[in-house]
């Protein structure tokens, strides 16, 4: 498996919009179309938002949206993992850890912060398990009813 984060372009946009999570996860994540619309609005507001298509070699397998929170106000001065979705056809195949490794490498190259912030719904036990097993630490805080967890980029 060779994971790459690539820019979203006219060539991969429609395929990206066709990706979806499994039925039981639909209530936990916004669609890629909504996420891209949010990225556009945040960018127009002067925020630094980074949406990427996730590839394993040439196969489009998911979507991730990152941000540096300078103005957004959720985790001021830190990176945000706004969205991470793996298409239902690629779930359960060991991609999470590899994707997170690629995300961390991407963020470390910018050098703006040492912390990556994520939030997830308490009912989303699968996401919670994935993030905690990767090394995120819950802060005890809630953001809009979601559990907040932080990853220290200096770990790896």
C-alpha positions in Angstrom: 0.0 0.0 0.0 1.3 3.4 -1.0 -0.8 6.2 0.5 -0.7 9.7 -1.1 -2.6 12.8 -0.4 -3.4 14.6 -3.6 -5.0 17.9 -4.5 -8.6 17.8 -5.6 -8.8 18.7 -9.3 -11.3 18.6 -12.1 -9.9 15.2 -13.0 -10.8 13.6 -9.6 -13.6 15.8 -8.3 -16.5 13.7 -9.5 -15.0 10.5 -8.4 -14.3 11.9 -5.0 -18.0 13.0 -4.7 -19.0 9.4 -5.4 -17.2 8.0 -2.4 -19.3 7.0 0.6 -18.9 5.5 4.0 -20.8 2.4 5.2 -24.5 2.9 6.1 -23.9 2.7 9.8 -21.4 5.6 9.6 -23.4 8.0 7.5 -24.7 9.9 10.6 -21.2 10.5 11.8 -19.7 12.4 8.9 -20.7 15.0 6.3 -20.7 14.1 2.7 -17.6 15.0 0.6 -19.8 17.5 -1.3 -20.6 19.3 2.0 -17.0 19.1 3.1 -15.8 20.7 -0.1 -18.4 23.4 0.2 -17.2 24.1 3.7 -13.6 24.2 2.6 -14.6 26.8 -0.1 -16.4 29.0 2.5 -13.5 28.8 5.0 -11.0 29.6 2.3 -13.1 32.6 1.2 -13.1 33.7 4.8 -9.2 33.7 4.8 -8.8 30.4 6.7 -6.2 27.8 5.8 -8.1 24.7 4.8 -6.5 21.8 3.0 -8.8 19.2 1.4 -7.1 16.2 -0.2 -8.1 13.1 -2.1 -6.5 10.0 -0.5 -5.0 7.5 -3.0 -3.5 4.0 -2.6 -1.2 4.1 -5.6 -3.8 5.0 -8.4 -7.0 4.0 -6.4 -9.0 6.8 -4.9 -9.9 5.5 -1.4 -10.9 8.4 0.7 -11.0 12.1 1.6 -9.3 14.2 4.3 -9.8 17.8 5.2 -7.2 19.5 7.3 -6.9 23.1 8.5 -4.6 25.3 10.4 -6.8 27.2 12.9 -5.7 30.7 12.8 -9.1 32.3 12.5 -11.6 29.4 12.7 -11.6 29.5 16.5 -12.1 25.8 17.3 -8.5 25.0 18.3 -6.8 28.3 17.9 -3.1 27.9 16.8 -3.4 24.2 16.1 -4.1 21.9 13.2 -7.6 20.5 12.7 -8.6 17.2 11.3 -11.9 18.4 10.0 -12.8 15.3 8.0 -11.5 11.8 7.4 -13.4 9.3 5.4 -12.4 6.0 3.9 -14.7 4.7 1.2 -16.8 1.8 2.2 -15.1 -0.5 -0.3 -11.7 0.2 1.4 -12.7 0.0 5.0 -11.3 -2.7 7.3 -8.2 -3.1 5.2 -5.7 -1.4 7.4 -5.7 2.0 5.8 -6.4 4.2 8.8 -2.8 4.1 10.3 -1.2 4.6 6.9 -3.5 7.5 6.1 -2.7 9.1 9.5 1.0 8.7 8.9 0.6 10.5 5.6 -1.5 13.3 7.2 1.2 13.7 9.9 4.0 13.9 7.4 2.0 16.5 5.4 1.4 18.6 8.5 5.0 18.3 9.9 6.2 19.8 6.6 4.4 23.0 7.2 5.7 23.5 10.7 2.9 25.8 11.9 2.0 23.7 15.0 2.9 20.6 16.9 -0.7 19.6 17.8 -3.5 18.0 15.7 -7.0 18.4 17.0 -9.9 16.1 16.2 -13.4 15.6 17.5 -15.9 12.8 17.1 -19.3 11.8 18.4 -19.2 9.7 21.6 -21.4 7.1 19.8 -18.8 6.7 17.1 -17.0 3.9 18.9 -15.1 2.8 15.8 -13.6 6.3 15.1 -12.8 6.7 18.8 -11.0 3.4 18.9 -9.0 4.2 15.8 -7.9 7.6 17.0 -7.0 6.5 20.5 -5.1 3.4 19.2 -3.1 5.7 16.9 -2.0 7.9 19.8 -4.6 10.7 20.1 -5.4 11.6 23.7 -8.8 12.8 24.7 -8.8 16.2 26.5 -12.0 15.8 28.4 -13.5 18.7 26.5 -16.5 18.6 24.3 -17.0 20.7 21.1 -20.5 20.9 19.9 -21.3 17.6 21.7 -18.2 15.8 20.3 -15.3 14.4 22.2 -12.0 16.3 21.6 -8.7 14.5 21.2 -5.2 15.9 20.5 -2.2 14.3 18.8 1.3 15.6 19.5 3.2 15.7 16.2 6.4 15.4 18.1 5.6 11.8 19.0 6.8 10.3 15.7 
